[in-house]
Amino acid sequence: MAHLFAYVSIFLLVCGSANAQQASQFCVYAWHEFSNCLRFLTGKNYPHYPSLECCEAVRTLNLVAQGDELAPGNICQCIEDMASVYRIPFVASLIQDLPIKCNAHLSFPISNSMDCTR
């Protein structure tokens, strides 16, 4: 949890303008939810199953993504920014497994080379 606070703090320092502050508040929320899936998506969980918290986070972020047409791209951009800044190496096969193992559709893209405009 201390790592999450440090990551979020550094990320907020990078974002300074009013629009960036609004975006960063959204990203803090998205990052907090998504952080529950990092151990799974980086291959650090064994056996390779997402935690209950991860699956709940995916469902929560899906609801957010469905509530606003810009939200899927915003969630994607937040995850991409954090993954880039902290060099988080997602395992492609585990990204594909996430919706299957959580029994949930992903309404936002996740990968090491995301295109958040799709």
Residue pairs with C-beta under 8 A, 6 or more apart in sequence:
4 31
4 32
4 35
7 31
7 82
7 85
7 86
8 28
8 31
8 32
10 85
11 24
11 27
11 28
11 31
11 81
11 82
11 85
12 24
12 28
14 85
15 21
15 23
15 24
15 27
23 74
26 74
26 78
27 74
27 77
27 78
27 81
27 82
29 64
30 61
30 64
30 74
30 75
30 78
30 79
31 78
31 79
31 82
33 57
33 60
33 61
34 57
34 61
34 75
34 78
34 79
34 82
35 57
36 51
36 53
36 54
36 56
36 57
37 50
37 51
37 54
37 57
37 58
37 98
38 44
38 88
39 45
39 51
39 54
40 48
40 49
40 50
40 51
40 54
40 94
40 98
41 88
41 90
41 91
41 94
41 95
41 98
41 110
42 88
42 89
42 90
42 91
42 94
43 91
43 94
45 51
48 94
48 97
49 101
50 58
50 98
50 101
50 102
54 98
54 102
55 101
55 102
55 103
55 104
58 98
58 99
58 102
58 104
58 106
59 102
59 104
61 75
61 107
61 108
62 104
62 105
62 106
62 107
62 108
64 71
64 75
65 71
65 72
65 75
65 107
65 108
66 107
71 108
72 107
72 108
72 109
73 108
73 116
73 117
75 108
76 108
76 109
76 110
76 114
76 116
77 116
79 108
79 110
79 114
80 114
80 116
82 88
83 90
83 112
89 112
90 110
90 111
90 112
92 111
92 112
95 110
95 111
98 106
98 110
99 105
99 106
109 115
109 116
109 118
